[in-house]
Amino acid sequence: MNRYDRLNALLELVAERGRVEVDDIAVELDVSGATIRRDLDHLAEQQLLTRTRGGAVAHAVAYDLPLRYRTVRREGEKQRIGRAAAGLVTPGAVVGMNGGTTTTEVARALATSAEFGGADGDGLVTVVTNALNIATELAVRPQVKLVVTGGVARPQTYQLMSPLAGKIINELSLDVTFLGVDAIDPDSGAYSHHEGEADVNRLLATRARRVVVVADSAKIGARAFAEAYPISGVHVLVTDTDAAPEDVRRFRARGVEVRLV
């Protein structure tokens, strides 16, 4: 396990358990105690956890980990979701996209799709995003016309927010918006950990003729702080086949098309 993977693993264990001990984690990750202590010290310097005598405890930010440290859990599922979602886009479409690991996979699948990738010239598809990491990946794609919203960057997720983002989004008309979420419930809708990001998500969704939520099954039934969009406004949910059949039934009863990949 390299250092990047080890840091990811440590953050996830701290977030999941609330407290970890150096000796226990060293055995679990099969590295020395000295290595774990150095890693915990590094993460504490980043204010991602709090060091204690012999271990660490969760810092509040550990439950919304910075994208640069967040491991892509369920990576295969998210890649399948990304490819399936990208398949819903037709040439000439105007696509809205917020930030997150799953929407990043949608952007990558769209950028490398044979339907778009072999084209000459600009503008086969227009992507409007508030995610700086997605914008960076798409900026070099000649087949993508890229529009980046204004706003103030949130370091944890690379997303732009604040009323500045709304000034751009409110002037646009989108064919489809892909929403990555921190949680989604068949009754109450989609949620985000941060209220500012939830506001931008809502704007991107309300400007679109079609709203597609992309979320792995672990997000279904989870909890998050701020409501991003009501379930009544979601047209499609693209998720993986581990989604509970009862949850799928409830989404469909609400009029949401569920695609399992």
SULZIUR-V987278 format. One record per backbone hydrogen bond with DSSP energy under -1.0 kcal/mol. CO is the residue of the C=O (numbers start at 0). NH is the residue of the N-H. If there is no record, write none. Layout:
# SULZIUR-V987278
co=[CO,CO]
nh=[NH,NH]
This chain:
# SULZIUR-V987278
co=[1,2,3,4,5,6,7,8,9,10,11,12,13,17,19,20,21,22,23,24,25,31,32,33,34,35,36,37,38,39,40,41,42,43,49,51,53,54,55,56,58,59,60,65,65,70,73,74,75,76,77,78,79,80,81,82,84,85,89,92,93,93,94,95,99,100,101,102,103,104,105,106,107,112,115,123,124,125,126,127,128,129,130,131,132,133,134,137,140,142,144,146,151,153,153,155,157,158,160,161,162,164,165,167,168,173,175,176,177,178,182,183,184,188,189,189,190,190,191,193,194,195,196,197,198,199,200,201,202,204,206,209,210,210,211,212,215,216,218,218,225,228,229,230,234,235,236,237,238,239,243,244,245,246,247,248,249,250,251,256,258]
nh=[5,6,7,8,9,10,11,12,13,14,15,16,17,57,55,24,25,26,27,28,30,35,36,37,38,39,40,41,42,43,44,45,47,46,56,54,21,51,19,49,61,62,63,68,69,72,77,78,79,80,81,82,83,84,85,86,87,88,92,125,174,175,127,177,103,104,105,106,107,108,109,110,111,116,118,91,144,94,146,96,148,159,134,135,136,137,138,140,143,124,126,128,160,156,157,66,131,153,151,164,166,168,169,170,171,208,95,211,97,213,190,220,188,184,227,228,181,182,225,197,198,199,200,201,202,203,204,205,206,207,173,176,234,235,178,237,218,219,183,221,191,189,232,233,256,212,258,214,260,242,247,248,249,250,251,252,253,255,254,236,238]
